[in-house]
Every structure is written in C-alpha cells, then in structure tokens.
C-alpha cells in the first residue's frame, strides 16, 4: 500500500465513529479477517466461519463497520460478498492519528530517534 502526502480527509467526528466501530473485539476480529483475505473479500458465510461470528451478530457487526466506512459489501447473485476492508479508509484513519506526530516537540528534541 502506497503512502501519500495528502492530508487526511477524516475529521474528528468521523475518526471517532471509526474508532467506535472498532471498539468491539468481535468487530476488530471481523475486520482483521477481511484485511487478511485481501481485496477480493469473502462471502458472508466464509467471513463468519473464519472470524467465529455468525448469523445476526455478524450482520450487526458488518452494518456498524460498513456505516463507519471500514468495510464494503456487494451482492453477487444471491450471495453477499464482503468486498473486504476499505483500505483507503483505514489509511485515512492512520493518517488522522499520525499527521501531527511530534509537532509539539521543541527544537532541542527534533530529529532524535524515539524508538
């Protein structure tokens, strides 16, 4: 995934909604399964099996993740394909967190290795 120098398009409210959607162990597990699956995504059945979450619980979690823009879904005939993780949105979320990294460090500490 390529890093860009563009500013994050997320505002504080949108970022908070994304983090709220990730505030469940099960939703985080679902998203991680979709990230691992890659851009082709998974069927809802395969996703549930791999994440260990099924039925109405999975539907509920997918609805919240989708509303936050973190996953995409599509229909393929009768099958629902979870088109996987919305990588651009996760990139925006990372940029939101890191865009002002170390901005308040005074000049004496700039340039030093922090890790």
N, C-alpha and C positions, 0 to 999 in steps of 0.2 A: 504494500500500500504506500503510495507516494505522499510525502508530507508537503504541504503547500504553505506559502507565506501569507495566505489570506487571513483576514480576521474572522473569528468565529461568528457565525450568524445567530447563535443562541443568545437569548437574553436571560436574565436571572430567573424569570418565571418559567421559561421553557426548560432551562437546565434543572431547576428544582423538580419539575414534572418528570423529567427523565430519571433523576436520582430516586424519586418516589417510586417510579415503576420498577426500579432495580432493588427496592427495599425489601424484597422477599427472597428468601433462599431458593424457593422453587422457581420464581421468575428469572432469577440470575442463572440458575441451572439450565433453564429452557434456552435463554439467550446464548449461553456458552455452548450448548449442543448445536445451535444454529450457526454460530461462528465456526465451530469445528467442521460442520458439514460443507461449508463453502458457499459460493454464490448460487449454486443450483438449488439449494434449500432441501427441504424434506417434506414428505406428506405429513399430515397432522398425526396419522397413526404411527409412523416411524418416529416422529418427534416425541410423541408421548412415551413410546417404548424406550427410547434412548434416555429421555430425561426422567423417567419414572413418575410421570404425571399424566393422568388420562381424564377423559370424559369432560364433565362440566368444569372441573377445576382447571384443566388445560385451556379450555375455551375462555374462561375468565382471565387467566394469566395472559393469553395471547391478545385478548381485547385491550388490556392495560398496556402491554408492550407496544402494540400497534398504535394505540392512541398517542403514546409518547414518541412515536416515530422510530422506534428501535428495531422493529421487525416489519416485514411486508408479507402479505398473504395474497394468493390468487387462486382462482378456480381453474382446474384443468379437467374438463368434462364434469363428472360427479365428484371428483377428488379435489380436496383443498390442499394446495401446496403452500407451505410456509416458505415463501421465497427467501427466507433466511434473514439474517441480520442486516439491518440498514447500516452498512459500513460507514457511509458518509455522515450519518447522524452520530455514530459513536466517535468518529473523527472530530466532529464539531464539539462533542462533549469533552473530549480530551483537550482540545484547543481552548475551550472555555476555562478549564481548570489551570492550564499551563501558560496562557497567553501573557500573564503578568508575573511570571515566575521571577523571583528575586528582584523585582522592581524597587523594593524599599530598602535594599541593602545599600549601605553607604559606600562611597568610593574606595575606602580602605579595604573592603572585603570583596569587591567585584573582581572577577577573574580567578578567584581561588576555587579549587576543586572542593565541592560539597559532598562528595561521595566517596 
